[in-house]
Structure formats: C-alpha cells, structure tokens
Amino acid sequence: MSTRCRIRLADLGDLEAFSDHVVRHSAESGKEGSVHFAISRYPARPSVRDSARQRWERAIDEALWGRTFLLLEPGGKVVGHLELRGGRFPSEMHRAVLGMGIERAHTKQGHGARLIEAAIAWAHASTRLTWIDLGVFEHNAPARKLYKRMGFVENGIRQDAFRIDAGIAVTDISMALRLR
Ligand SMILES: CC(C)(COP(=O)(O)OP(=O)(O)OC[C@H]1O[C@@H](n2cnc3c(N)ncnc32)[C@H](O)[C@@H]1OP(=O)(O)O)[C@@H](O)C(=O)NCCC(=O)NCCS
C-alpha cells in the first residue's frame, strides 16, 4: 500500500486546488477503463469552487454545511477528496451525505479506505452525527466493494435515478453507516 499521499481537512485556501482536482477527476468518468461514476463529466469550475466555499464556511450545525478531506501528493497537488455534507432541515442534522473520488492514477492503493477512516474518525471526534449516507451507481463495483468493506449497508435502490452521457439510465444504490 502506498502511504506517500497524505490526508487532511480542507480549508478556504484549498478552494482553487480542490476545484482543479474535481474538474480533472470528473472528466475521467466513463473514460479509459473507468466506470461511469459522475453525474456530470464537465462540472463548471467556478460553480464547483463557489458552492464548496459556501459549504465550507457554514458551521456544522447549519443547513447545507460541508467538510472535505483532501488526498495530497507530497508536492501538495490534490488528487482525491471525500466530502461530508449536511442536509437542509434541523430535523436531519444527525445525518450527512458522503461523496468521494480519487484520480485514476491514485486508485487501488488503499487511499479510498484511508479517506473514509479519516472522515469517520472526524465525525466521531468533532460532530454529533449518527449516520453517514451515500448513493452509488449500481455498476460501480470498486466503490460498492469499498463502502461495504468499511461497514456501509445497502438500504435502497432507485431505478433510472440519473440519465448521464446523453441518456444512459443509471440505477442508484443507497447505503448508510451507523456511527453511534
Ligand atoms: C471508488 C474509489 C474511491 C475506491 O478507492 P480505492 O482506494 O481506489 O479502492 P480500491 O480500488 O483499492 O478498492 C476497492 C475494491 O474494489 C475492488 N476493485 C477494483 N476495481 C474493480 C473492478 N473493476 N471490479 C470489481 N472490483 C474492483 C478492489 O479489489 C477492492 O476490493 P477489496 O475491498 O476486496 O480490496 C476509487 O476507485 C474512485 O475514486 N473511483 C472513481 C470515483 C468514484 O467511483 N467515486 C465513488 C462515487 S459513489
């Protein structure tokens, strides 16, 4: 397992590097042997940056908060991320939704598990979250395997949830991890 990449919580100084990573990573979806994993392959960079800023600036008991863990090469380049996002209503503040992605060159090295471990440790230490939810495309075998290995349990299926890449219908699987 490679441990050269480090993981840390993002701050506002990371917005540009994070946005560059999301744009690079999204473009890999469904290309060169990667499964389709993204709802959009070409997210607009300014919108990635501005919406991340809004989420990161919110307190974690505020609606629509977000906190992001970054996977960084030794030189500081962001090559992966995991984000936890809060919901809209006070009554759902005990849950957060997980989204993550690692650039292809850095997959299959154990970083996915490390990112999830970091997020779970942070959720235990710094939040009162009870559940982490996520959605994963049915055909995304690597992601489903990783989530299952980390303790997430499948609890729902949504057929024809997304139509990506000019019309490919994708089934989405819901999973959840109980933290406490
Ligand atoms: C999903 C992702 C985070 C996994 O992280 P990772 O560190 O690369 O994880 P790995 O590939 O090492 O491990 C995942 C598991 O899938 C397996 N796997 C890898 N490629 C596979 C494939 N094509 N088919 C089936 N299983 C596969 C691995 O053997 C591993 O199994 P294990 O748990 O028995 O060891 C990473 O691949 C990624 O970022 N993919 C693109 C974005 C994405 O899919 N995000 C999730 C959206 S919900």
The ligand as an ORCA input file, in Angstrom:
! r2SCAN-3c Opt
* xyz 0 1
  C     -14.237      4.153     -5.588
  C     -12.845      4.586     -5.143
  C     -12.969      5.750     -4.174
  C     -12.188      3.377     -4.472
  O     -10.989      3.788     -3.845
  P      -9.636      2.926     -3.993
  O      -8.708      3.341     -2.945
  O      -9.188      3.022     -5.398
  O     -10.178      1.483     -3.666
  P      -9.680      0.126     -4.313
  O      -9.933      0.086     -5.781
  O      -8.296     -0.111     -3.844
  O     -10.620     -0.868     -3.537
  C     -11.950     -1.065     -3.850
  C     -12.260     -2.548     -4.000
  O     -12.774     -2.739     -5.326
  C     -12.023     -3.746     -5.990
  N     -11.994     -3.408     -7.401
  C     -11.168     -2.518     -8.006
  N     -11.502     -2.454     -9.329
  C     -12.554     -3.311     -9.507
  C     -13.358     -3.674    -10.627
  N     -13.139     -3.125    -11.842
  N     -14.356     -4.568    -10.445
  C     -14.590     -5.104     -9.227
  N     -13.879     -4.795     -8.126
  C     -12.871     -3.903     -8.273
  C     -10.681     -3.749     -5.340
  O     -10.052     -5.012     -5.498
  C     -11.057     -3.502     -3.887
  O     -11.565     -4.704     -3.312
  P     -11.197     -5.218     -1.841
  O     -12.093     -4.415     -0.933
  O     -11.559     -6.649     -1.840
  O      -9.744     -4.963     -1.630
  C     -11.942      5.000     -6.348
  O     -11.828      3.905     -7.213
  C     -12.515      6.183     -7.113
  O     -12.329      7.315     -6.730
  N     -13.210      5.905     -8.213
  C     -13.759      6.946     -9.050
  C     -14.791      7.804     -8.347
  C     -15.866      7.027     -7.694
  O     -16.293      5.974     -8.142
  N     -16.361      7.581     -6.586
  C     -17.422      6.988     -5.815
  C     -18.721      7.515     -6.304
  S     -20.051      6.874     -5.302
*
